[in-house]
């Protein structure tokens, strides 16, 4: 379940960033009607920034996926190797959260 949640959060983050990049590209296309040297320079800067953002997104996505998968694997291995300790930890955390929830 933890792996599904982490994967979903990563997917949502990447989808949002990709939407931002796509919207910025559309804005760049719409500004093509502007005239002047400053507008051309601005469009070039935006285009370069978008290219860098896409590359950064690809690198970040790969890194996040690897780290997320490693964390999930390590957690699953720990739980598999120490089932009773895991149950005890989960019970303790649940107890503390229950206490905090009833105080409010």
Phi and psi restraints in degrees (range 20) as a CNS / XPLOR table:
assign (resid 1 and name C) (resid 2 and name N)
       (resid 2 and name CA) (resid 2 and name C) 1.0 -63.8 20.0 2
assign (resid 2 and name N) (resid 2 and name CA)
       (resid 2 and name C) (resid 3 and name N) 1.0 -36.9 20.0 2
assign (resid 2 and name C) (resid 3 and name N)
       (resid 3 and name CA) (resid 3 and name C) 1.0 -68.0 20.0 2
assign (resid 3 and name N) (resid 3 and name CA)
       (resid 3 and name C) (resid 4 and name N) 1.0 -35.1 20.0 2
assign (resid 3 and name C) (resid 4 and name N)
       (resid 4 and name CA) (resid 4 and name C) 1.0 -67.4 20.0 2
assign (resid 4 and name N) (resid 4 and name CA)
       (resid 4 and name C) (resid 5 and name N) 1.0 -41.0 20.0 2
assign (resid 4 and name C) (resid 5 and name N)
       (resid 5 and name CA) (resid 5 and name C) 1.0 -66.0 20.0 2
assign (resid 5 and name N) (resid 5 and name CA)
       (resid 5 and name C) (resid 6 and name N) 1.0 -44.5 20.0 2
assign (resid 5 and name C) (resid 6 and name N)
       (resid 6 and name CA) (resid 6 and name C) 1.0 -64.8 20.0 2
assign (resid 6 and name N) (resid 6 and name CA)
       (resid 6 and name C) (resid 7 and name N) 1.0 -41.8 20.0 2
assign (resid 6 and name C) (resid 7 and name N)
       (resid 7 and name CA) (resid 7 and name C) 1.0 -64.8 20.0 2
assign (resid 7 and name N) (resid 7 and name CA)
       (resid 7 and name C) (resid 8 and name N) 1.0 -41.5 20.0 2
assign (resid 7 and name C) (resid 8 and name N)
       (resid 8 and name CA) (resid 8 and name C) 1.0 -64.1 20.0 2
assign (resid 8 and name N) (resid 8 and name CA)
       (resid 8 and name C) (resid 9 and name N) 1.0 -43.4 20.0 2
assign (resid 8 and name C) (resid 9 and name N)
       (resid 9 and name CA) (resid 9 and name C) 1.0 -63.2 20.0 2
assign (resid 9 and name N) (resid 9 and name CA)
       (resid 9 and name C) (resid 10 and name N) 1.0 -41.7 20.0 2
assign (resid 9 and name C) (resid 10 and name N)
       (resid 10 and name CA) (resid 10 and name C) 1.0 -64.6 20.0 2
assign (resid 10 and name N) (resid 10 and name CA)
       (resid 10 and name C) (resid 11 and name N) 1.0 -42.5 20.0 2
assign (resid 10 and name C) (resid 11 and name N)
       (resid 11 and name CA) (resid 11 and name C) 1.0 -63.4 20.0 2
assign (resid 11 and name N) (resid 11 and name CA)
       (resid 11 and name C) (resid 12 and name N) 1.0 -41.2 20.0 2
assign (resid 11 and name C) (resid 12 and name N)
       (resid 12 and name CA) (resid 12 and name C) 1.0 -64.6 20.0 2
assign (resid 12 and name N) (resid 12 and name CA)
       (resid 12 and name C) (resid 13 and name N) 1.0 -43.8 20.0 2
assign (resid 12 and name C) (resid 13 and name N)
       (resid 13 and name CA) (resid 13 and name C) 1.0 -61.2 20.0 2
assign (resid 13 and name N) (resid 13 and name CA)
       (resid 13 and name C) (resid 14 and name N) 1.0 -46.4 20.0 2
assign (resid 13 and name C) (resid 14 and name N)
       (resid 14 and name CA) (resid 14 and name C) 1.0 -66.3 20.0 2
assign (resid 14 and name N) (resid 14 and name CA)
       (resid 14 and name C) (resid 15 and name N) 1.0 -40.0 20.0 2
assign (resid 14 and name C) (resid 15 and name N)
       (resid 15 and name CA) (resid 15 and name C) 1.0 -63.6 20.0 2
assign (resid 15 and name N) (resid 15 and name CA)
       (resid 15 and name C) (resid 16 and name N) 1.0 -42.1 20.0 2
assign (resid 15 and name C) (resid 16 and name N)
       (resid 16 and name CA) (resid 16 and name C) 1.0 -63.4 20.0 2
assign (resid 16 and name N) (resid 16 and name CA)
       (resid 16 and name C) (resid 17 and name N) 1.0 -42.5 20.0 2
assign (resid 16 and name C) (resid 17 and name N)
       (resid 17 and name CA) (resid 17 and name C) 1.0 -67.1 20.0 2
assign (resid 17 and name N) (resid 17 and name CA)
       (resid 17 and name C) (resid 18 and name N) 1.0 -39.1 20.0 2
assign (resid 17 and name C) (resid 18 and name N)
       (resid 18 and name CA) (resid 18 and name C) 1.0 -65.7 20.0 2
assign (resid 18 and name N) (resid 18 and name CA)
       (resid 18 and name C) (resid 19 and name N) 1.0 -37.2 20.0 2
assign (resid 18 and name C) (resid 19 and name N)
       (resid 19 and name CA) (resid 19 and name C) 1.0 -63.9 20.0 2
assign (resid 19 and name N) (resid 19 and name CA)
       (resid 19 and name C) (resid 20 and name N) 1.0 -41.8 20.0 2
assign (resid 19 and name C) (resid 20 and name N)
       (resid 20 and name CA) (resid 20 and name C) 1.0 -60.4 20.0 2
assign (resid 20 and name N) (resid 20 and name CA)
       (resid 20 and name C) (resid 21 and name N) 1.0 -44.7 20.0 2
assign (resid 20 and name C) (resid 21 and name N)
       (resid 21 and name CA) (resid 21 and name C) 1.0 -64.3 20.0 2
assign (resid 21 and name N) (resid 21 and name CA)
       (resid 21 and name C) (resid 22 and name N) 1.0 -43.5 20.0 2
assign (resid 21 and name C) (resid 22 and name N)
       (resid 22 and name CA) (resid 22 and name C) 1.0 -63.3 20.0 2
assign (resid 22 and name N) (resid 22 and name CA)
       (resid 22 and name C) (resid 23 and name N) 1.0 -41.9 20.0 2
assign (resid 22 and name C) (resid 23 and name N)
       (resid 23 and name CA) (resid 23 and name C) 1.0 -64.4 20.0 2
assign (resid 23 and name N) (resid 23 and name CA)
       (resid 23 and name C) (resid 24 and name N) 1.0 -38.0 20.0 2
assign (resid 23 and name C) (resid 24 and name N)
       (resid 24 and name CA) (resid 24 and name C) 1.0 -66.3 20.0 2
assign (resid 24 and name N) (resid 24 and name CA)
       (resid 24 and name C) (resid 25 and name N) 1.0 -37.7 20.0 2
assign (resid 24 and name C) (resid 25 and name N)
       (resid 25 and name CA) (resid 25 and name C) 1.0 -63.2 20.0 2
assign (resid 25 and name N) (resid 25 and name CA)
       (resid 25 and name C) (resid 26 and name N) 1.0 -40.8 20.0 2
assign (resid 25 and name C) (resid 26 and name N)
       (resid 26 and name CA) (resid 26 and name C) 1.0 -62.4 20.0 2
assign (resid 26 and name N) (resid 26 and name CA)
       (resid 26 and name C) (resid 27 and name N) 1.0 -42.4 20.0 2
assign (resid 26 and name C) (resid 27 and name N)
       (resid 27 and name CA) (resid 27 and name C) 1.0 -61.2 20.0 2
assign (resid 27 and name N) (resid 27 and name CA)
       (resid 27 and name C) (resid 28 and name N) 1.0 -40.7 20.0 2
assign (resid 27 and name C) (resid 28 and name N)
       (resid 28 and name CA) (resid 28 and name C) 1.0 -61.6 20.0 2
assign (resid 28 and name N) (resid 28 and name CA)
       (resid 28 and name C) (resid 29 and name N) 1.0 -41.5 20.0 2
assign (resid 28 and name C) (resid 29 and name N)
       (resid 29 and name CA) (resid 29 and name C) 1.0 -65.5 20.0 2
assign (resid 29 and name N) (resid 29 and name CA)
       (resid 29 and name C) (resid 30 and name N) 1.0 -38.7 20.0 2
assign (resid 29 and name C) (resid 30 and name N)
       (resid 30 and name CA) (resid 30 and name C) 1.0 -70.5 20.0 2
assign (resid 30 and name N) (resid 30 and name CA)
       (resid 30 and name C) (resid 31 and name N) 1.0 -26.3 20.0 2
assign (resid 30 and name C) (resid 31 and name N)
       (resid 31 and name CA) (resid 31 and name C) 1.0 -81.9 20.0 2
assign (resid 31 and name N) (resid 31 and name CA)
       (resid 31 and name C) (resid 32 and name N) 1.0 0.0 20.0 2
assign (resid 31 and name C) (resid 32 and name N)
       (resid 32 and name CA) (resid 32 and name C) 1.0 -64.3 20.0 2
assign (resid 32 and name N) (resid 32 and name CA)
       (resid 32 and name C) (resid 33 and name N) 1.0 -21.4 20.0 2
assign (resid 32 and name C) (resid 33 and name N)
       (resid 33 and name CA) (resid 33 and name C) 1.0 -77.3 20.0 2
assign (resid 33 and name N) (resid 33 and name CA)
       (resid 33 and name C) (resid 34 and name N) 1.0 -15.2 20.0 2
assign (resid 33 and name C) (resid 34 and name N)
       (resid 34 and name CA) (resid 34 and name C) 1.0 -69.2 20.0 2
assign (resid 34 and name N) (resid 34 and name CA)
       (resid 34 and name C) (resid 35 and name N) 1.0 147.6 20.0 2
assign (resid 34 and name C) (resid 35 and name N)
       (resid 35 and name CA) (resid 35 and name C) 1.0 -111.8 20.0 2
assign (resid 35 and name N) (resid 35 and name CA)
       (resid 35 and name C) (resid 36 and name N) 1.0 162.8 20.0 2
assign (resid 35 and name C) (resid 36 and name N)
       (resid 36 and name CA) (resid 36 and name C) 1.0 110.1 20.0 2
assign (resid 36 and name N) (resid 36 and name CA)
       (resid 36 and name C) (resid 37 and name N) 1.0 157.9 20.0 2
assign (resid 36 and name C) (resid 37 and name N)
       (resid 37 and name CA) (resid 37 and name C) 1.0 -67.3 20.0 2
assign (resid 37 and name N) (resid 37 and name CA)
       (resid 37 and name C) (resid 38 and name N) 1.0 -36.8 20.0 2
assign (resid 37 and name C) (resid 38 and name N)
       (resid 38 and name CA) (resid 38 and name C) 1.0 -65.7 20.0 2
assign (resid 38 and name N) (resid 38 and name CA)
       (resid 38 and name C) (resid 39 and name N) 1.0 -39.6 20.0 2
assign (resid 38 and name C) (resid 39 and name N)
       (resid 39 and name CA) (resid 39 and name C) 1.0 -65.0 20.0 2
assign (resid 39 and name N) (resid 39 and name CA)
       (resid 39 and name C) (resid 40 and name N) 1.0 -41.2 20.0 2
assign (resid 39 and name C) (resid 40 and name N)
       (resid 40 and name CA) (resid 40 and name C) 1.0 -63.6 20.0 2
assign (resid 40 and name N) (resid 40 and name CA)
       (resid 40 and name C) (resid 41 and name N) 1.0 -41.9 20.0 2
assign (resid 40 and name C) (resid 41 and name N)
       (resid 41 and name CA) (resid 41 and name C) 1.0 -65.2 20.0 2
assign (resid 41 and name N) (resid 41 and name CA)
       (resid 41 and name C) (resid 42 and name N) 1.0 -41.6 20.0 2
assign (resid 41 and name C) (resid 42 and name N)
       (resid 42 and name CA) (resid 42 and name C) 1.0 -63.4 20.0 2
assign (resid 42 and name N) (resid 42 and name CA)
       (resid 42 and name C) (resid 43 and name N) 1.0 -44.2 20.0 2
assign (resid 42 and name C) (resid 43 and name N)
       (resid 43 and name CA) (resid 43 and name C) 1.0 -61.8 20.0 2
assign (resid 43 and name N) (resid 43 and name CA)
       (resid 43 and name C) (resid 44 and name N) 1.0 -39.6 20.0 2
assign (resid 43 and name C) (resid 44 and name N)
       (resid 44 and name CA) (resid 44 and name C) 1.0 -64.8 20.0 2
assign (resid 44 and name N) (resid 44 and name CA)
       (resid 44 and name C) (resid 45 and name N) 1.0 -41.2 20.0 2
assign (resid 44 and name C) (resid 45 and name N)
       (resid 45 and name CA) (resid 45 and name C) 1.0 -65.3 20.0 2
assign (resid 45 and name N) (resid 45 and name CA)
       (resid 45 and name C) (resid 46 and name N) 1.0 -42.4 20.0 2
assign (resid 45 and name C) (resid 46 and name N)
       (resid 46 and name CA) (resid 46 and name C) 1.0 -63.8 20.0 2
assign (resid 46 and name N) (resid 46 and name CA)
       (resid 46 and name C) (resid 47 and name N) 1.0 -42.2 20.0 2
assign (resid 46 and name C) (resid 47 and name N)
       (resid 47 and name CA) (resid 47 and name C) 1.0 -61.8 20.0 2
assign (resid 47 and name N) (resid 47 and name CA)
       (resid 47 and name C) (resid 48 and name N) 1.0 -44.7 20.0 2
assign (resid 47 and name C) (resid 48 and name N)
       (resid 48 and name CA) (resid 48 and name C) 1.0 -62.9 20.0 2
assign (resid 48 and name N) (resid 48 and name CA)
       (resid 48 and name C) (resid 49 and name N) 1.0 -41.4 20.0 2
assign (resid 48 and name C) (resid 49 and name N)
       (resid 49 and name CA) (resid 49 and name C) 1.0 -63.3 20.0 2
assign (resid 49 and name N) (resid 49 and name CA)
       (resid 49 and name C) (resid 50 and name N) 1.0 -40.0 20.0 2
assign (resid 49 and name C) (resid 50 and name N)
       (resid 50 and name CA) (resid 50 and name C) 1.0 -64.6 20.0 2
assign (resid 50 and name N) (resid 50 and name CA)
       (resid 50 and name C) (resid 51 and name N) 1.0 -40.5 20.0 2
assign (resid 50 and name C) (resid 51 and name N)
       (resid 51 and name CA) (resid 51 and name C) 1.0 -62.9 20.0 2
assign (resid 51 and name N) (resid 51 and name CA)
       (resid 51 and name C) (resid 52 and name N) 1.0 -43.0 20.0 2
assign (resid 51 and name C) (resid 52 and name N)
       (resid 52 and name CA) (resid 52 and name C) 1.0 -64.9 20.0 2
assign (resid 52 and name N) (resid 52 and name CA)
       (resid 52 and name C) (resid 53 and name N) 1.0 -39.4 20.0 2
assign (resid 52 and name C) (resid 53 and name N)
       (resid 53 and name CA) (resid 53 and name C) 1.0 -64.2 20.0 2
assign (resid 53 and name N) (resid 53 and name CA)
       (resid 53 and name C) (resid 54 and name N) 1.0 -40.0 20.0 2
assign (resid 53 and name C) (resid 54 and name N)
       (resid 54 and name CA) (resid 54 and name C) 1.0 -64.2 20.0 2
assign (resid 54 and name N) (resid 54 and name CA)
       (resid 54 and name C) (resid 55 and name N) 1.0 -42.3 20.0 2
assign (resid 54 and name C) (resid 55 and name N)
       (resid 55 and name CA) (resid 55 and name C) 1.0 -65.7 20.0 2
assign (resid 55 and name N) (resid 55 and name CA)
       (resid 55 and name C) (resid 56 and name N) 1.0 -42.8 20.0 2
assign (resid 55 and name C) (resid 56 and name N)
       (resid 56 and name CA) (resid 56 and name C) 1.0 -62.3 20.0 2
assign (resid 56 and name N) (resid 56 and name CA)
       (resid 56 and name C) (resid 57 and name N) 1.0 -40.3 20.0 2
assign (resid 56 and name C) (resid 57 and name N)
       (resid 57 and name CA) (resid 57 and name C) 1.0 -60.7 20.0 2
assign (resid 57 and name N) (resid 57 and name CA)
       (resid 57 and name C) (resid 58 and name N) 1.0 -43.9 20.0 2
assign (resid 57 and name C) (resid 58 and name N)
       (resid 58 and name CA) (resid 58 and name C) 1.0 -63.6 20.0 2
assign (resid 58 and name N) (resid 58 and name CA)
       (resid 58 and name C) (resid 59 and name N) 1.0 -45.0 20.0 2
assign (resid 58 and name C) (resid 59 and name N)
       (resid 59 and name CA) (resid 59 and name C) 1.0 -65.7 20.0 2
assign (resid 59 and name N) (resid 59 and name CA)
       (resid 59 and name C) (resid 60 and name N) 1.0 -42.5 20.0 2
assign (resid 59 and name C) (resid 60 and name N)
       (resid 60 and name CA) (resid 60 and name C) 1.0 -65.7 20.0 2
assign (resid 60 and name N) (resid 60 and name CA)
       (resid 60 and name C) (resid 61 and name N) 1.0 -41.9 20.0 2
assign (resid 60 and name C) (resid 61 and name N)
       (resid 61 and name CA) (resid 61 and name C) 1.0 -60.4 20.0 2
assign (resid 61 and name N) (resid 61 and name CA)
       (resid 61 and name C) (resid 62 and name N) 1.0 -46.1 20.0 2
assign (resid 61 and name C) (resid 62 and name N)
       (resid 62 and name CA) (resid 62 and name C) 1.0 -62.5 20.0 2
assign (resid 62 and name N) (resid 62 and name CA)
       (resid 62 and name C) (resid 63 and name N) 1.0 -43.6 20.0 2
assign (resid 62 and name C) (resid 63 and name N)
       (resid 63 and name CA) (resid 63 and name C) 1.0 -64.3 20.0 2
assign (resid 63 and name N) (resid 63 and name CA)
       (resid 63 and name C) (resid 64 and name N) 1.0 -45.0 20.0 2
assign (resid 63 and name C) (resid 64 and name N)
       (resid 64 and name CA) (resid 64 and name C) 1.0 -63.2 20.0 2
assign (resid 64 and name N) (resid 64 and name CA)
       (resid 64 and name C) (resid 65 and name N) 1.0 -41.2 20.0 2
assign (resid 64 and name C) (resid 65 and name N)
       (resid 65 and name CA) (resid 65 and name C) 1.0 -63.3 20.0 2
assign (resid 65 and name N) (resid 65 and name CA)
       (resid 65 and name C) (resid 66 and name N) 1.0 -44.1 20.0 2
assign (resid 65 and name C) (resid 66 and name N)
       (resid 66 and name CA) (resid 66 and name C) 1.0 -64.0 20.0 2
assign (resid 66 and name N) (resid 66 and name CA)
       (resid 66 and name C) (resid 67 and name N) 1.0 -45.7 20.0 2
assign (resid 66 and name C) (resid 67 and name N)
       (resid 67 and name CA) (resid 67 and name C) 1.0 -66.5 20.0 2
assign (resid 67 and name N) (resid 67 and name CA)
       (resid 67 and name C) (resid 68 and name N) 1.0 -39.8 20.0 2
assign (resid 67 and name C) (resid 68 and name N)
       (resid 68 and name CA) (resid 68 and name C) 1.0 -64.6 20.0 2
assign (resid 68 and name N) (resid 68 and name CA)
       (resid 68 and name C) (resid 69 and name N) 1.0 -44.1 20.0 2
assign (resid 68 and name C) (resid 69 and name N)
       (resid 69 and name CA) (resid 69 and name C) 1.0 -65.1 20.0 2
assign (resid 69 and name N) (resid 69 and name CA)
       (resid 69 and name C) (resid 70 and name N) 1.0 -38.4 20.0 2
assign (resid 69 and name C) (resid 70 and name N)
       (resid 70 and name CA) (resid 70 and name C) 1.0 -64.9 20.0 2
assign (resid 70 and name N) (resid 70 and name CA)
       (resid 70 and name C) (resid 71 and name N) 1.0 -41.6 20.0 2
assign (resid 70 and name C) (resid 71 and name N)
       (resid 71 and name CA) (resid 71 and name C) 1.0 -65.6 20.0 2
assign (resid 71 and name N) (resid 71 and name CA)
       (resid 71 and name C) (resid 72 and name N) 1.0 -42.6 20.0 2
assign (resid 71 and name C) (resid 72 and name N)
       (resid 72 and name CA) (resid 72 and name C) 1.0 -64.4 20.0 2
assign (resid 72 and name N) (resid 72 and name CA)
       (resid 72 and name C) (resid 73 and name N) 1.0 -43.9 20.0 2
assign (resid 72 and name C) (resid 73 and name N)
       (resid 73 and name CA) (resid 73 and name C) 1.0 -62.3 20.0 2
assign (resid 73 and name N) (resid 73 and name CA)
       (resid 73 and name C) (resid 74 and name N) 1.0 -44.3 20.0 2
assign (resid 73 and name C) (resid 74 and name N)
       (resid 74 and name CA) (resid 74 and name C) 1.0 -62.9 20.0 2
assign (resid 74 and name N) (resid 74 and name CA)
       (resid 74 and name C) (resid 75 and name N) 1.0 -41.4 20.0 2
assign (resid 74 and name C) (resid 75 and name N)
       (resid 75 and name CA) (resid 75 and name C) 1.0 -65.9 20.0 2
assign (resid 75 and name N) (resid 75 and name CA)
       (resid 75 and name C) (resid 76 and name N) 1.0 -45.2 20.0 2
assign (resid 75 and name C) (resid 76 and name N)
       (resid 76 and name CA) (resid 76 and name C) 1.0 -62.8 20.0 2
assign (resid 76 and name N) (resid 76 and name CA)
       (resid 76 and name C) (resid 77 and name N) 1.0 -39.5 20.0 2
assign (resid 76 and name C) (resid 77 and name N)
       (resid 77 and name CA) (resid 77 and name C) 1.0 -64.2 20.0 2
assign (resid 77 and name N) (resid 77 and name CA)
       (resid 77 and name C) (resid 78 and name N) 1.0 -42.3 20.0 2
assign (resid 77 and name C) (resid 78 and name N)
       (resid 78 and name CA) (resid 78 and name C) 1.0 -62.9 20.0 2
assign (resid 78 and name N) (resid 78 and name CA)
       (resid 78 and name C) (resid 79 and name N) 1.0 -45.9 20.0 2
assign (resid 78 and name C) (resid 79 and name N)
       (resid 79 and name CA) (resid 79 and name C) 1.0 -64.1 20.0 2
assign (resid 79 and name N) (resid 79 and name CA)
       (resid 79 and name C) (resid 80 and name N) 1.0 -39.4 20.0 2
assign (resid 79 and name C) (resid 80 and name N)
       (resid 80 and name CA) (resid 80 and name C) 1.0 -66.5 20.0 2
assign (resid 80 and name N) (resid 80 and name CA)
       (resid 80 and name C) (resid 81 and name N) 1.0 -38.8 20.0 2
assign (resid 80 and name C) (resid 81 and name N)
       (resid 81 and name CA) (resid 81 and name C) 1.0 -79.2 20.0 2
assign (resid 81 and name N) (resid 81 and name CA)
       (resid 81 and name C) (resid 82 and name N) 1.0 -29.0 20.0 2
assign (resid 81 and name C) (resid 82 and name N)
       (resid 82 and name CA) (resid 82 and name C) 1.0 -130.4 20.0 2
assign (resid 82 and name N) (resid 82 and name CA)
       (resid 82 and name C) (resid 83 and name N) 1.0 67.5 20.0 2
assign (resid 82 and name C) (resid 83 and name N)
       (resid 83 and name CA) (resid 83 and name C) 1.0 -65.3 20.0 2
assign (resid 83 and name N) (resid 83 and name CA)
       (resid 83 and name C) (resid 84 and name N) 1.0 -39.8 20.0 2
assign (resid 83 and name C) (resid 84 and name N)
       (resid 84 and name CA) (resid 84 and name C) 1.0 -73.1 20.0 2
assign (resid 84 and name N) (resid 84 and name CA)
       (resid 84 and name C) (resid 85 and name N) 1.0 -36.3 20.0 2
assign (resid 84 and name C) (resid 85 and name N)
       (resid 85 and name CA) (resid 85 and name C) 1.0 -63.8 20.0 2
assign (resid 85 and name N) (resid 85 and name CA)
       (resid 85 and name C) (resid 86 and name N) 1.0 -38.8 20.0 2
assign (resid 85 and name C) (resid 86 and name N)
       (resid 86 and name CA) (resid 86 and name C) 1.0 -64.5 20.0 2
assign (resid 86 and name N) (resid 86 and name CA)
       (resid 86 and name C) (resid 87 and name N) 1.0 -41.7 20.0 2
assign (resid 86 and name C) (resid 87 and name N)
       (resid 87 and name CA) (resid 87 and name C) 1.0 -64.2 20.0 2
assign (resid 87 and name N) (resid 87 and name CA)
       (resid 87 and name C) (resid 88 and name N) 1.0 -42.3 20.0 2
assign (resid 87 and name C) (resid 88 and name N)
       (resid 88 and name CA) (resid 88 and name C) 1.0 -62.8 20.0 2
assign (resid 88 and name N) (resid 88 and name CA)
       (resid 88 and name C) (resid 89 and name N) 1.0 -42.9 20.0 2
assign (resid 88 and name C) (resid 89 and name N)
       (resid 89 and name CA) (resid 89 and name C) 1.0 -63.5 20.0 2
assign (resid 89 and name N) (resid 89 and name CA)
       (resid 89 and name C) (resid 90 and name N) 1.0 -45.0 20.0 2
assign (resid 89 and name C) (resid 90 and name N)
       (resid 90 and name CA) (resid 90 and name C) 1.0 -63.1 20.0 2
assign (resid 90 and name N) (resid 90 and name CA)
       (resid 90 and name C) (resid 91 and name N) 1.0 -40.3 20.0 2
assign (resid 90 and name C) (resid 91 and name N)
       (resid 91 and name CA) (resid 91 and name C) 1.0 -64.7 20.0 2
assign (resid 91 and name N) (resid 91 and name CA)
       (resid 91 and name C) (resid 92 and name N) 1.0 -42.1 20.0 2
assign (resid 91 and name C) (resid 92 and name N)
       (resid 92 and name CA) (resid 92 and name C) 1.0 -63.2 20.0 2
assign (resid 92 and name N) (resid 92 and name CA)
       (resid 92 and name C) (resid 93 and name N) 1.0 -44.1 20.0 2
assign (resid 92 and name C) (resid 93 and name N)
       (resid 93 and name CA) (resid 93 and name C) 1.0 -64.4 20.0 2
assign (resid 93 and name N) (resid 93 and name CA)
       (resid 93 and name C) (resid 94 and name N) 1.0 -41.7 20.0 2
assign (resid 93 and name C) (resid 94 and name N)
       (resid 94 and name CA) (resid 94 and name C) 1.0 -62.4 20.0 2
assign (resid 94 and name N) (resid 94 and name CA)
       (resid 94 and name C) (resid 95 and name N) 1.0 -40.3 20.0 2
assign (resid 94 and name C) (resid 95 and name N)
       (resid 95 and name CA) (resid 95 and name C) 1.0 -62.7 20.0 2
assign (resid 95 and name N) (resid 95 and name CA)
       (resid 95 and name C) (resid 96 and name N) 1.0 -47.2 20.0 2
assign (resid 95 and name C) (resid 96 and name N)
       (resid 96 and name CA) (resid 96 and name C) 1.0 -62.8 20.0 2
assign (resid 96 and name N) (resid 96 and name CA)
       (resid 96 and name C) (resid 97 and name N) 1.0 -43.5 20.0 2
assign (resid 96 and name C) (resid 97 and name N)
       (resid 97 and name CA) (resid 97 and name C) 1.0 -63.5 20.0 2
assign (resid 97 and name N) (resid 97 and name CA)
       (resid 97 and name C) (resid 98 and name N) 1.0 -37.8 20.0 2
assign (resid 97 and name C) (resid 98 and name N)
       (resid 98 and name CA) (resid 98 and name C) 1.0 -62.2 20.0 2
assign (resid 98 and name N) (resid 98 and name CA)
       (resid 98 and name C) (resid 99 and name N) 1.0 -42.9 20.0 2
assign (resid 98 and name C) (resid 99 and name N)
       (resid 99 and name CA) (resid 99 and name C) 1.0 -62.0 20.0 2
assign (resid 99 and name N) (resid 99 and name CA)
       (resid 99 and name C) (resid 100 and name N) 1.0 -45.4 20.0 2
assign (resid 99 and name C) (resid 100 and name N)
       (resid 100 and name CA) (resid 100 and name C) 1.0 -64.5 20.0 2
assign (resid 100 and name N) (resid 100 and name CA)
       (resid 100 and name C) (resid 101 and name N) 1.0 -37.2 20.0 2
assign (resid 100 and name C) (resid 101 and name N)
       (resid 101 and name CA) (resid 101 and name C) 1.0 -69.1 20.0 2
assign (resid 101 and name N) (resid 101 and name CA)
       (resid 101 and name C) (resid 102 and name N) 1.0 -34.5 20.0 2
assign (resid 101 and name C) (resid 102 and name N)
       (resid 102 and name CA) (resid 102 and name C) 1.0 -79.2 20.0 2
assign (resid 102 and name N) (resid 102 and name CA)
       (resid 102 and name C) (resid 103 and name N) 1.0 -18.4 20.0 2
assign (resid 102 and name C) (resid 103 and name N)
       (resid 103 and name CA) (resid 103 and name C) 1.0 -72.9 20.0 2
assign (resid 103 and name N) (resid 103 and name CA)
       (resid 103 and name C) (resid 104 and name N) 1.0 -24.9 20.0 2
